[in-house]
Amino acid sequence: MTPARESGQSALDLGVSFAGVSLKNPIIAASGTFGYGVEFEDVVHLDKLGGFVVKGLSREPMIGNPPPRLWETAAGMLNAIGLQNIGASAFLTEKLPRLRQIKNIVVFANVFGYTREDYERTIEILNDGEGIAAYELNVSCPNTSEGGVQFGCDPRSLDEVVTTAKRVARRPLIVKLSPNVTSIAQMAYIAQESGADAISLINTFVAMAIDPETRKPRIANITAGLSGPAIKPIALRMVYDAAHAVKIPVIGMGGISTASDVIEFMLAGATAVQIGTASFWDPCATEKIVDELQNWCADRNIARLADLTRGLVLE
Ligand SMILES: Cc1cc2nc3c(=O)[nH]c(=O)nc-3n(C[C@H](O)[C@H](O)[C@H](O)COP(=O)(O)O)c2cc1C
């Protein structure tokens, strides 16, 4: 350990806060890549993370898509899990009681639906659960009442779903934006004006892979979501664009796998970040990035990490 690290660590403040939620550091495990948290209990010190977002929850359980559902690409991963989950009620009875026993953790509940009423009902169910810090609204789902366009890709649908969620939510509301849009700045602004307390971005890019030998798609669903380091530069640009369009806090994600990736996202405008695909190649990635971040700051005599948010130097 360098002297800078030794002397810097006690004074070092990695804490961040957004939407009334305080975290000991900005590292949050991303939805769909960290189960319901309990599955990682023996692998990661959950209380070392800023927090984690549980798998997307719906009003009823869902079995998801048929396999194959995952495919590794150059520097990334395709997934079409199909939002498999146990449903909001079972989360409250089967997972949350265990999570409540673990001290000093912050749990975010990711919520999705296919109609506005789905989102409304799921949040109403979760409102009864204790130990959830905030909701993260996944708006990257097809709106089945409006011809199947993703909520997050249509300004009017986005406004309606966020307004509905905000009306029923008894906790802070983070709106997780879809990157499959022309103007992320416009969508970020709509989310803010419709009541979001914070935004998070990005979700996966719609993508595909084909086996040239069999001539079949690699994923049974044909199209899938692309994540991992392959998307990082685009995610960073989108976080930058979104952060400059809104006043509410921004949580950045997309391909983060090192502490310096985290710093890039914070400089672009993120208050906190999420780590997704990195946990697939190293289940301890989230915890390791917290350690790395601590050393990164200590080595540079940075006393307060939160000061880096929006710190991009342009001249
Ligand atoms: C296997 C898998 C499942 C996912 N499931 C969800 C989900 O249920 N809800 C959601 O909002 N995002 C989901 N995501 C998207 C991630 O939370 C994250 O936004 C995206 O993967 C980009 O971050 P990354 O490059 O660090 O993985 C999923 C991603 C993967 C790889």
The ligand as an SDF file (V2000), in Angstrom:
LIG
                    3D

 31 33  0  0  0  0  0  0  0  0999 V2000
  -28.8100  -10.6520  -17.8400 C   0  0  0  0  0  0  0  0  0  0  0  0
  -29.3140   -9.2300  -17.6730 C   0  0  0  0  0  0  0  0  0  0  0  0
  -30.5650   -9.0150  -17.1310 C   0  0  0  0  0  0  0  0  0  0  0  0
  -31.0620   -7.7140  -16.9690 C   0  0  0  0  0  0  0  0  0  0  0  0
  -32.2890   -7.5130  -16.3990 N   0  0  0  0  0  0  0  0  0  0  0  0
  -32.7260   -6.2420  -16.1710 C   0  0  0  0  0  0  0  0  0  0  0  0
  -33.9520   -6.0140  -15.4840 C   0  0  0  0  0  0  0  0  0  0  0  0
  -34.6510   -6.9380  -15.0280 O   0  0  0  0  0  0  0  0  0  0  0  0
  -34.3700   -4.7230  -15.3240 N   0  0  0  0  0  0  0  0  0  0  0  0
  -33.6190   -3.6560  -15.7810 C   0  0  0  0  0  0  0  0  0  0  0  0
  -34.0210   -2.4970  -15.6020 O   0  0  0  0  0  0  0  0  0  0  0  0
  -32.4330   -3.8610  -16.4060 N   0  0  0  0  0  0  0  0  0  0  0  0
  -31.9690   -5.1210  -16.6070 C   0  0  0  0  0  0  0  0  0  0  0  0
  -30.7600   -5.3150  -17.2230 N   0  0  0  0  0  0  0  0  0  0  0  0
  -29.9610   -4.1430  -17.6790 C   0  0  0  0  0  0  0  0  0  0  0  0
  -28.8550   -3.7940  -16.6830 C   0  0  0  0  0  0  0  0  0  0  0  0
  -29.3870   -3.4710  -15.4080 O   0  0  0  0  0  0  0  0  0  0  0  0
  -27.9990   -2.6110  -17.2040 C   0  0  0  0  0  0  0  0  0  0  0  0
  -28.8350   -1.5010  -17.4130 O   0  0  0  0  0  0  0  0  0  0  0  0
  -27.2980   -2.9240  -18.5140 C   0  0  0  0  0  0  0  0  0  0  0  0
  -26.8740   -4.2670  -18.5600 O   0  0  0  0  0  0  0  0  0  0  0  0
  -26.0940   -2.0100  -18.7800 C   0  0  0  0  0  0  0  0  0  0  0  0
  -25.1100   -2.1200  -17.7700 O   0  0  0  0  0  0  0  0  0  0  0  0
  -23.8300   -3.1200  -17.8990 P   0  0  0  0  0  0  0  0  0  0  0  0
  -23.2050   -2.8640  -19.2280 O   0  0  0  0  0  0  0  0  0  0  0  0
  -22.9580   -2.7670  -16.7270 O   0  0  0  0  0  0  0  0  0  0  0  0
  -24.3790   -4.5040  -17.8120 O   0  0  0  0  0  0  0  0  0  0  0  0
  -30.2620   -6.6080  -17.3960 C   0  0  0  0  0  0  0  0  0  0  0  0
  -28.9890   -6.8340  -17.9370 C   0  0  0  0  0  0  0  0  0  0  0  0
  -28.5050   -8.1290  -18.0830 C   0  0  0  0  0  0  0  0  0  0  0  0
  -27.1270   -8.3150  -18.6500 C   0  0  0  0  0  0  0  0  0  0  0  0
  1  2  1  0
  2  3  1  0
  2 30  2  0
  3  4  2  0
  4  5  1  0
  4 28  1  0
  5  6  2  0
  6  7  1  0
  6 13  1  0
  7  8  2  0
  7  9  1  0
  9 10  1  0
 10 11  2  0
 10 12  1  0
 12 13  2  0
 13 14  1  0
 14 15  1  0
 14 28  1  0
 15 16  1  0
 16 17  1  0
 16 18  1  0
 18 19  1  0
 18 20  1  0
 20 21  1  0
 20 22  1  0
 22 23  1  0
 23 24  1  0
 24 25  2  0
 24 26  1  0
 24 27  1  0
 28 29  2  0
 29 30  1  0
 30 31  1  0
M  END
$$$$
